[in-house]
Amino acid sequence: MKRTLIYFLKLAIVLTIVIWIANRPGLVSVDWIGYRLETTVGVLFLAAVALAISAAFLYRLWRSLINAPALFGQARQDNRKKRGYKALTHGMVAVAAGEAQTALAMARKAENLLSDEPPLTMLLSAQAAQLQGNEEAATNYFKAMLEDKETRFLGLRGLLMQAQRRGDFTEALELAKQAHALSPKTPWVQESLFELSEATGQFAIADQALKEGAKTKNLTPAEAARKRAVVKLQQALKANDQGEVQASLSFAKEAYKLAPDLVPAVAFLAEAYNRAGRVKDAEKTLKKAWGKQPHRDLARVFLTLWPSESNVERAKRLGQMVAQNKDHYESHIALAEANLAAKLWGEARRHLKQASEQGGPSRLVCRLMGRLEQEEHGDNRAAAEWFEKSETALIAHNWVCQSCGAIAESWQAHCGDCGSFDSLTWKRPAIMAEENTIESKELETVTGTALVLENGEKNEIVITKPTAIEGAARETGA
């Protein structure tokens, strides 16, 4: 709209000038080298305009002829770049598809066409070399990228990934530090710095990386706090192994403060208090944790706080601690084990019965019942029946990896099978029947049997073949 108004404004000005000249006719006479020219003012004006237009046209034609070689060269260069970018794009697609030969051919073509812009082609050439298994050539390309300010960051990432594949975490960590210096807020930089420093035992750097992750919103506050708690716990364990009692206690306090629901942190803090002679603090910590999240590891630590007391006295103390969550499955298991050690057979039997009523006689309950029959009555036959029953009973709670499903005997910062960080959770492993044994829409496991909901009717069947997960759980003694 604005451009249209300007156009009509210009047209109006020109028409006004033409009308003004037409309304004021006059004669113009020119004598030049023996010639006399007479004409009107209007004709002279039109001749001047035509002359100006012709001059402008001739000037532009002259400029075009002068610039023609340069324009031709620029057009040719632009065409080479266009073809080079096209080869670069096709090469990246080939890398993503895993087509090594195509990627290498496109990399060479891009290098030739974009010879004046090597940073653009180095990454493609390095990735094509990697696809062909030529790590040495890829390393050379990545190192060459370090020389250019624009590609240094990408070169560091390429070298870092190569170091990780070789298992050289020390070199990878140094490269991650350099990448962090260039771009500290980049998510993959923070993640790599944390993972590599944690894996190499440099926990202070790992903790700082997690703090930065929370600050830059790459991690939620809850995620950062949980991971930091695990790192602090590892620092506490390391300090304890080195005989640094006070440092170990300090790290354990930090871990507990960051994640009060992390059972291993609670248990270790109680042990650290105990080693420092602060039994009351250890007892208070365990009681508070038991009220929120009962766990047998907490009970076992609790029973070690008074080594000079008899088993009966310690069982009585344990009863006081679990009273705030007395109906929990873990409370019954803890009291059953404590009363077995104290030879209080009736109490042990009562708690085993109550634990069994909550979720069926688990393998752990069956084994404890077998011990009870042996130690109370010396009935080896009854004990053997319980031990045999434990082989097909439900699996009790265990430390289970959320990533791969592996079962661990005790908590660790990393899964022993897949190496995932902080992936072990305390739960009952999933038990699946052998393929084609059960065909149903819904399955509920109950005491070694299954209730299959089929066409609205419940049919009870027995699961006869334990899976690999179940076998692994049996090895843990769950």
C-alpha positions as CSV (number, residue, x, y, z in Angstrom):
1,M,0.0,0.0,0.0
2,K,2.8,2.4,0.9
3,R,4.7,1.6,-2.3
4,T,1.6,2.2,-4.4
5,L,1.0,5.6,-2.8
6,I,4.7,6.6,-3.5
7,Y,4.4,5.5,-7.1
8,F,1.2,7.6,-7.7
9,L,2.9,10.5,-6.0
10,K,5.8,10.4,-8.4
11,L,3.5,10.1,-11.4
12,A,1.5,13.1,-10.2
13,I,4.7,15.2,-10.0
14,V,5.8,14.2,-13.5
15,L,2.3,15.0,-14.9
16,T,2.3,18.4,-13.1
17,I,5.6,19.3,-14.6
18,V,4.5,18.3,-18.2
19,I,1.2,20.2,-17.9
20,W,3.0,23.2,-16.5
21,I,5.4,23.3,-19.5
22,A,2.6,22.6,-22.0
23,N,0.7,25.6,-20.7
24,R,3.7,27.9,-21.2
25,P,4.8,27.4,-24.8
26,G,7.8,29.2,-26.0
27,L,10.5,29.1,-28.7
28,V,14.1,28.0,-28.3
29,S,16.7,29.0,-30.9
30,V,20.2,27.5,-31.0
31,D,23.0,28.6,-33.4
32,W,25.9,26.1,-33.5
33,I,28.7,25.7,-36.1
34,G,26.7,27.3,-38.9
35,Y,23.4,25.5,-38.1
36,R,20.3,27.1,-36.6
37,L,17.9,25.0,-34.6
38,E,14.5,26.3,-33.6
39,T,12.0,24.3,-31.5
40,T,9.5,24.7,-28.7
41,V,10.4,24.4,-25.0
42,G,8.4,21.1,-24.7
43,V,10.2,19.4,-27.5
44,L,13.5,20.5,-26.1
45,F,12.5,19.1,-22.7
46,L,11.6,15.7,-24.2
47,A,14.8,15.6,-26.1
48,A,16.8,16.3,-22.9
49,V,14.9,13.5,-21.1
50,A,15.6,11.1,-24.1
51,L,19.3,12.0,-24.1
52,A,19.5,11.4,-20.3
53,I,17.9,8.0,-20.7
54,S,20.2,7.0,-23.6
55,A,23.3,8.1,-21.6
56,A,22.2,6.0,-18.6
57,F,21.6,3.0,-20.8
58,L,25.0,3.3,-22.5
59,Y,26.7,3.7,-19.1
60,R,25.1,0.5,-17.7
61,L,26.0,-1.3,-20.9
62,W,29.6,-0.2,-20.6
63,R,29.7,-1.2,-16.9
64,S,28.3,-4.7,-17.7
65,L,31.0,-5.2,-20.4
66,I,33.7,-4.1,-17.9
67,N,32.4,-6.4,-15.1
68,A,31.5,-9.4,-17.3
69,P,34.7,-11.4,-16.5
70,A,34.3,-10.9,-12.7
71,L,30.6,-11.8,-12.9
72,F,31.3,-14.9,-14.8
73,G,33.9,-16.0,-12.3
74,Q,31.5,-15.3,-9.4
75,A,28.7,-17.3,-11.0
76,R,31.0,-20.2,-11.6
77,Q,32.2,-20.0,-7.9
78,D,28.6,-19.9,-6.7
79,N,27.8,-22.9,-8.8
80,R,30.7,-24.8,-7.3
81,K,29.6,-23.9,-3.8
82,K,26.0,-25.0,-4.5
83,R,27.3,-28.4,-5.8
84,G,29.7,-28.6,-2.8
85,Y,26.9,-28.0,-0.3
86,K,24.7,-30.5,-2.0
87,A,27.5,-33.1,-1.8
88,L,28.0,-32.2,1.9
89,T,24.3,-32.7,2.6
90,H,24.2,-36.1,0.8
91,G,27.4,-37.1,2.7
92,M,25.7,-36.3,6.0
93,V,22.7,-38.4,5.0
94,A,25.0,-41.3,4.0
95,V,26.7,-41.1,7.5
96,A,23.3,-41.2,9.2
97,A,22.4,-44.2,7.1
98,G,25.7,-46.0,7.7
99,E,26.7,-46.0,4.0
100,A,30.5,-45.7,4.3
101,Q,31.4,-45.8,0.6
102,T,28.8,-43.1,-0.3
103,A,29.8,-41.0,2.6
104,L,33.5,-41.2,1.7
105,A,32.8,-40.3,-2.0
106,M,30.6,-37.3,-1.0
107,A,33.3,-36.2,1.5
108,R,35.9,-36.2,-1.3
109,K,33.6,-34.3,-3.7
110,A,32.8,-31.7,-1.0
111,E,36.4,-31.3,-0.2
112,N,37.2,-30.6,-3.9
113,L,34.3,-28.2,-4.4
114,L,34.6,-26.4,-1.1
115,S,38.4,-26.2,-1.0
116,D,38.3,-22.7,0.3
117,E,36.1,-23.7,3.3
118,P,37.8,-26.8,4.8
119,P,36.0,-26.5,8.2
120,L,32.7,-27.4,6.5
121,T,34.1,-30.7,5.1
122,M,36.4,-31.9,8.0
123,L,33.5,-33.3,10.1
124,L,32.0,-35.2,7.2
125,S,35.5,-36.6,6.2
126,A,36.1,-37.7,9.9
127,Q,32.7,-39.4,10.2
128,A,33.2,-41.2,6.8
129,A,36.6,-42.4,8.0
130,Q,35.0,-43.7,11.2
131,L,32.3,-45.6,9.2
132,Q,35.1,-47.3,7.3
133,G,36.9,-48.2,10.6
134,N,39.8,-45.9,9.8
135,E,40.1,-44.4,13.3
136,E,43.6,-43.0,12.6
137,A,42.3,-40.9,9.7
138,A,39.3,-39.8,11.7
139,T,41.6,-38.7,14.6
140,N,43.7,-36.7,12.1
141,Y,40.6,-34.9,10.8
142,F,39.4,-34.2,14.4
143,K,42.8,-32.9,15.4
144,A,42.9,-30.6,12.3
145,M,39.5,-29.3,13.4
146,L,41.1,-28.1,16.7
147,E,43.2,-25.6,14.7
148,D,40.1,-23.7,13.6
149,K,38.2,-21.6,16.1
150,E,34.9,-22.4,14.4
151,T,35.4,-26.2,14.4
152,R,37.4,-26.7,17.7
153,F,34.3,-27.6,19.7
154,L,33.2,-30.3,17.2
155,G,36.8,-31.6,17.0
156,L,36.9,-32.0,20.8
157,R,33.6,-33.9,20.7
158,G,34.8,-36.2,18.0
159,L,38.1,-37.0,19.9
160,L,36.1,-37.4,23.2
161,M,33.8,-40.0,21.6
162,Q,36.8,-41.9,20.2
163,A,38.5,-42.0,23.6
164,Q,35.3,-43.3,25.2
165,R,35.0,-46.1,22.6
166,R,38.6,-47.0,23.4
167,G,37.8,-47.1,27.1
168,D,40.4,-44.3,27.8
169,F,38.3,-42.4,30.3
170,T,41.2,-40.4,31.5
171,E,41.9,-38.8,28.1
172,A,38.1,-38.5,27.5
173,L,37.8,-36.5,30.8
174,E,40.6,-34.1,29.8
175,L,38.8,-33.5,26.5
176,A,35.5,-33.0,28.3
177,K,37.2,-30.3,30.5
178,Q,38.4,-28.5,27.3
179,A,34.9,-28.7,25.8
180,H,33.5,-27.4,29.1
181,A,35.9,-24.4,29.0
182,L,34.6,-23.5,25.5
183,S,30.8,-24.1,26.2
184,P,30.0,-24.8,29.8
185,K,26.2,-24.6,29.4
186,T,25.9,-27.2,26.6
187,P,23.9,-30.2,27.9
188,W,26.2,-33.0,26.4
189,V,29.3,-31.3,27.8
190,Q,27.9,-31.2,31.4
191,E,26.6,-34.8,31.0
192,S,30.0,-36.0,29.7
193,L,31.9,-34.2,32.4
194,F,29.8,-35.7,35.1
195,E,29.8,-39.3,33.8
196,L,33.6,-39.3,33.1
197,S,34.6,-37.7,36.3
198,E,32.3,-39.9,38.3
199,A,33.6,-43.0,36.5
200,T,37.3,-42.1,37.2
201,G,36.6,-41.3,40.9
202,Q,37.0,-37.5,40.6
203,F,33.8,-36.9,42.6
204,A,34.4,-33.3,43.3
205,I,34.3,-32.5,39.6
206,A,31.2,-34.7,39.1
207,D,29.4,-32.9,42.0
208,Q,30.2,-29.5,40.4
209,A,29.0,-30.7,37.0
210,L,25.6,-31.7,38.6
211,K,25.4,-28.3,40.3
212,E,25.9,-26.5,37.0
213,G,23.3,-28.9,35.4
214,A,20.7,-27.8,37.9
215,K,21.7,-24.1,37.5
216,T,21.4,-24.2,33.7
217,K,18.1,-26.1,33.9
218,N,19.6,-29.1,32.1
219,L,18.7,-31.1,35.2
220,T,15.7,-30.7,37.4
221,P,16.5,-29.9,41.1
222,A,15.2,-33.3,42.1
223,E,17.4,-35.1,39.6
224,A,20.5,-33.1,40.5
225,A,19.9,-33.7,44.2
226,R,19.5,-37.4,43.8
227,K,22.6,-37.8,41.7
228,R,24.6,-35.6,44.0
229,A,23.5,-37.7,46.9
230,V,24.9,-40.9,45.2
231,V,28.2,-39.0,44.4
232,K,28.5,-37.9,48.1
233,L,27.8,-41.4,49.3
234,Q,30.7,-42.7,47.0
235,Q,32.9,-40.0,48.5
236,A,31.9,-41.1,52.0
237,L,32.7,-44.8,51.1
238,K,36.1,-43.8,49.6
239,A,37.0,-41.7,52.6
240,N,36.1,-44.5,55.0
241,D,38.3,-46.9,53.0
242,Q,41.1,-44.5,53.4
243,G,40.6,-44.3,57.2
244,E,39.3,-40.7,57.1
245,V,36.5,-41.1,59.7
246,Q,35.5,-37.4,60.0
247,A,35.6,-36.8,56.2
248,S,33.5,-39.9,55.7
249,L,30.9,-38.7,58.2
250,S,30.8,-35.3,56.6
251,F,30.1,-36.7,53.1
252,A,27.5,-39.1,54.5
253,K,25.7,-36.2,56.1
254,E,25.6,-34.4,52.8
255,A,24.3,-37.4,51.0
256,Y,21.5,-37.9,53.6
257,K,20.6,-34.3,53.4
258,L,20.3,-34.4,49.6
259,A,18.3,-37.7,49.5
260,P,16.8,-38.8,52.9
261,D,15.0,-41.6,51.1
262,L,18.3,-43.1,49.7
263,V,18.5,-46.2,52.0
264,P,22.2,-46.9,51.4
265,A,23.0,-43.3,52.4
266,V,20.9,-43.6,55.6
267,A,22.5,-47.0,56.5
268,F,26.0,-45.7,55.9
269,L,25.4,-42.4,57.9
270,A,24.3,-44.5,60.9
271,E,27.4,-46.7,60.5
272,A,29.5,-43.5,60.3
273,Y,27.9,-42.1,63.4
274,N,28.5,-45.4,65.2
275,R,32.2,-45.4,64.2
276,A,32.5,-41.9,65.5
277,G,31.0,-43.0,68.8
278,R,27.7,-41.2,68.3
279,V,25.4,-44.1,68.9
280,K,22.4,-41.9,69.8
281,D,22.6,-40.0,66.5
282,A,22.8,-43.3,64.6
283,E,19.7,-44.6,66.4
284,K,17.8,-41.4,65.8
285,T,18.7,-41.4,62.1
286,L,17.6,-45.1,61.6
287,K,14.3,-44.6,63.5
288,K,13.4,-41.6,61.5
289,A,14.1,-43.4,58.2
290,W,12.2,-46.5,59.3
291,G,9.1,-44.4,59.8
292,K,9.2,-43.3,56.2
293,Q,10.8,-46.2,54.3
294,P,11.4,-49.5,56.2
295,H,14.2,-51.6,54.9
296,R,16.0,-54.7,56.2
297,D,19.4,-53.1,55.7
298,L,18.4,-50.4,58.2
299,A,17.4,-53.1,60.8
300,R,20.7,-54.9,60.3
301,V,22.7,-51.7,61.0
302,F,20.5,-51.0,64.0
303,L,21.3,-54.3,65.6
304,T,25.1,-53.6,65.3
305,L,24.9,-50.4,67.5
306,W,25.0,-52.4,70.7
307,P,27.5,-55.3,70.2
308,S,27.8,-56.0,73.9
309,E,24.1,-56.7,74.4
310,S,22.5,-60.1,74.1
311,N,20.4,-61.1,71.1
312,V,17.3,-60.9,73.2
313,E,18.1,-57.3,74.3
314,R,18.8,-56.2,70.7
315,A,15.6,-57.9,69.5
316,K,13.7,-55.9,72.1
317,R,15.3,-52.7,71.0
318,L,14.5,-53.5,67.3
319,G,10.8,-54.0,68.3
320,Q,10.8,-50.4,69.7
321,M,12.3,-49.0,66.5
322,V,9.9,-50.7,64.1
323,A,6.8,-50.0,66.2
324,Q,6.1,-46.8,64.3
325,N,5.7,-48.9,61.1
326,K,4.9,-52.2,62.7
327,D,2.6,-53.7,60.1
328,H,5.0,-53.2,57.2
329,Y,6.4,-56.3,55.5
330,E,10.0,-55.3,56.2
331,S,9.2,-54.8,59.9
332,H,8.0,-58.4,60.2
333,I,11.0,-59.7,58.3
334,A,13.4,-57.8,60.5
335,L,11.8,-58.9,63.7
336,A,11.6,-62.5,62.5
337,E,15.4,-62.6,61.8
338,A,16.1,-60.9,65.2
339,N,13.9,-63.3,67.1
340,L,15.4,-66.2,65.3
341,A,18.9,-65.1,66.4
342,A,17.5,-64.6,70.0
343,K,15.9,-68.1,69.9
344,L,12.5,-66.6,70.6
345,W,10.7,-69.1,68.4
346,G,7.1,-68.1,69.0
347,E,7.8,-64.4,68.1
348,A,9.8,-65.4,65.1
349,R,7.0,-67.7,63.9
350,R,4.3,-65.0,64.5
351,H,6.2,-62.4,62.4
352,L,6.9,-64.9,59.6
353,K,3.2,-65.8,59.5
354,Q,2.2,-62.1,59.3
355,A,4.8,-61.4,56.6
356,S,3.5,-64.4,54.6
357,E,-0.1,-63.1,54.9
358,Q,0.9,-59.8,53.2
359,G,2.2,-61.1,50.0
360,G,2.4,-64.9,50.1
361,P,5.3,-66.9,51.5
362,S,8.3,-65.4,49.6
363,R,11.5,-67.3,49.1
364,L,13.0,-65.4,52.1
365,V,10.1,-66.3,54.3
366,C,10.3,-70.0,53.3
367,R,14.0,-70.1,54.1
368,L,13.5,-68.5,57.4
369,M,10.7,-71.0,58.2
370,G,13.1,-73.8,57.3
371,R,15.7,-72.4,59.7
372,L,13.0,-72.1,62.4
373,E,12.0,-75.8,62.0
374,Q,15.6,-76.8,62.2
375,E,16.6,-74.7,65.2
376,E,13.4,-74.9,67.2
377,H,12.5,-78.6,66.7
378,G,15.4,-80.1,64.9
379,D,12.9,-81.2,62.3
380,N,15.1,-81.6,59.2
381,R,12.3,-83.1,57.1
382,A,10.0,-80.1,57.7
383,A,12.9,-77.8,57.1
384,A,13.7,-79.5,53.8
385,E,10.1,-79.1,52.7
386,W,10.3,-75.4,53.4
387,F,13.7,-75.1,51.6
388,E,12.2,-77.0,48.6
389,K,9.2,-74.8,48.6
390,S,11.4,-71.7,48.5
391,E,12.7,-72.8,45.1
392,T,9.3,-72.1,43.5
393,A,8.0,-69.4,45.9
394,L,7.7,-65.8,44.9
395,I,10.8,-63.7,44.9
396,A,11.2,-61.3,47.8
397,H,12.2,-57.7,47.2
398,N,15.7,-57.2,45.8
399,W,17.9,-54.5,44.3
400,V,16.7,-54.5,40.7
401,C,18.2,-52.4,37.9
402,Q,15.7,-50.2,36.2
403,S,17.7,-50.2,32.9
404,C,18.4,-53.9,32.3
405,G,16.4,-55.8,35.0
406,A,19.5,-57.4,36.6
407,I,19.3,-58.3,40.3
408,A,22.0,-57.3,42.7
409,E,22.8,-58.8,46.2
410,S,23.5,-55.3,47.5
411,W,23.1,-51.7,46.4
412,Q,25.9,-50.2,44.2
413,A,26.2,-46.9,42.5
414,H,26.4,-48.7,39.1
415,C,24.6,-51.8,37.9
416,G,27.0,-54.7,37.7
417,D,25.5,-55.8,34.4
418,C,24.9,-52.7,32.3
419,G,26.9,-50.2,34.3
420,S,24.0,-47.7,34.5
421,F,24.4,-45.0,37.2
422,D,22.0,-45.1,40.2
423,S,19.6,-47.5,38.5
424,L,19.1,-50.0,41.4
425,T,15.8,-49.8,43.1
426,W,14.3,-51.9,45.9
427,K,11.4,-53.8,44.6
428,R,10.0,-57.3,43.7
429,P,11.4,-58.4,40.3
430,A,8.9,-59.0,37.6
431,I,8.2,-62.7,37.0
432,M,7.1,-63.8,33.5
433,A,5.9,-67.3,32.6
434,E,7.5,-69.3,29.8
435,E,6.3,-68.2,26.4
436,N,3.0,-69.9,25.4
437,T,2.5,-71.2,29.0
438,I,-0.1,-68.5,29.8
439,E,-2.2,-66.7,27.3
440,S,-4.3,-64.0,29.0
441,K,-5.0,-60.3,29.2
442,E,-4.2,-59.8,32.8
443,L,-2.0,-61.8,35.2
444,E,-1.7,-61.7,39.0
445,T,0.9,-63.8,40.7
446,V,-0.2,-65.4,44.0
447,T,2.0,-67.9,45.9
448,G,3.6,-69.5,42.9
449,T,0.3,-69.7,41.1
450,A,-1.5,-67.4,38.7
451,L,-5.0,-66.2,38.4
452,V,-5.8,-65.8,34.7
453,L,-8.7,-63.6,33.8
454,E,-10.2,-65.2,30.7
455,N,-13.6,-64.3,29.4
456,G,-14.5,-62.7,32.8
457,E,-13.7,-66.0,34.7
458,K,-10.8,-66.7,37.0
459,N,-8.8,-69.9,36.4
460,E,-6.0,-70.9,38.7
461,I,-2.9,-72.4,37.0
462,V,0.6,-73.2,38.2
463,I,3.7,-71.5,36.7
464,T,6.1,-74.4,36.3
465,K,9.1,-72.9,34.5
466,P,11.0,-70.1,36.2
467,T,12.6,-67.6,33.9
468,A,16.1,-66.3,33.8
469,I,15.2,-63.4,36.1
470,E,13.7,-65.8,38.6
471,G,16.9,-68.0,38.5
472,A,19.0,-64.9,39.1
473,A,17.0,-63.9,42.1
474,R,17.4,-67.4,43.5
475,E,21.2,-66.9,43.4
476,T,20.9,-63.7,45.4
477,G,19.3,-65.6,48.3
478,A,16.1,-63.4,48.1
